[in-house]
Amino acid sequence: MNRILQFLPEIEMDEAIYLDMLMKEKSDEQIRNFTMMYRSRRKDPQTILLTTLLGFFIIAGIQRFMINQIGMGILYIFTGGLCFIGTIVDLVNYKSLALEYNQKIARECVQFI
């Protein structure tokens, strides 16, 4: 896990454990290539939280578009964040939304290296 944290010091522990599992058999050069690609595509949980708050006050569903859940984003726009209940749930679960998205991106990036 130290190799992952060396290249990505900003990630949280759950994400680091998952990335360590993915990169266990990889060389330092492969990890370096992976982290460059992954860092540019991952979403920070704080960004998801801020866009969810923005969606709560302006346009619901922005956070869903950011994590490539286009259908849910459209549904949130037309239903006002499912009458604000879905937006409130997203405010509580913003870390899991970001982790889910980042795990998907990590699997895609591993396939490229």
N, C-alpha and C positions, 0 to 999 in steps of 0.2 A: 504494500500500500504506500510505502514511502516514495516509490518511484512515481506513482500517480500524483501524489501530493506535491512532489518536487516540481512537476510541470504545471499542475493546476491547483495552486494553493487556495483559490477562492471557493472551491466546492465544499459542500457539506458532507458529513460523515456517511450518510446513507448512499449518496451518490459516489463517494470515494470507494466504498465497499463494492458496489456494483461494477464500477470501472476496473477495480483491481481484479475482480473475477473474470471480466472480459479480457483483460490484458495480461493475464498470468503467464502465458507462454511466449509473450512477445519480447523482442529485443528492445534496447533503449532507443534505437533509431526508429523502430516501428511505433513505439510509444510517443516519441517526439512528433512524428508525422500525424498520428492519431490526435494528439492534443491540439495541434495547430488547426486541424479540420474541425474538431469537436468544439473548441472554444468559440469559433466563429459562428457556430450553429446553435449552441445551447442557449437556454433561457434561464436567466437568474430568477430565483423565487421572488425576490423583491420587485422585479419588473412585473411579474404576474400579479403581485399584490397591488401595485400602483395602478396597473391597467384595470384591475377589477374595481378598485375604488373609483377610477375615472368612469368606468362603465356604470357604476351605481348612481353617479350624479349626472352623467351626460348621455351616453349611448350604451345600453347594456349589450354585452357579448363581445366586447373588444378583446378580452383575454382569451376567449375561445378561438377567435381568428388567429391570434398570435401563436397558439399551440396547434394550429392546423386542424382544428375541429370546426370546419366551415359550416356544416349542417347545424350544429349546436349554436354557433354564432348567429346564424340567420334566425333560428328559433328564438334565441334570446332577444334579438332586435324586435321581432314582431310581437313578442309576448311581454316585453318589458322585463326581461330577465326572469321569465316565468313568474310574473307578478312579484318581482324582487326576491323571491324565495331562492331561486337558483343562484342569483348573484350573491346572496348572503351565504349560501353554502360554499360558493367558490371563495368567498372571503375567508372562511374558516379553513378550507382545504387547499389553499393556494400552493403550499409546499408540495403536496402530493400531486397536484396538477403539473407543476414544474418538473418533479422527479419522473413522473410517467412520460412526459414529453422528452426529457433528457435521456432516459433509458432507450427510447425508440431511436433517437438521433445517434446515440452511442452505438447501437447495433448496426445502423446504417453505415457509420463511419468505419467500424471494424471491417466491414465487407470491402471497403475501398483500399485498405492497407494490405 
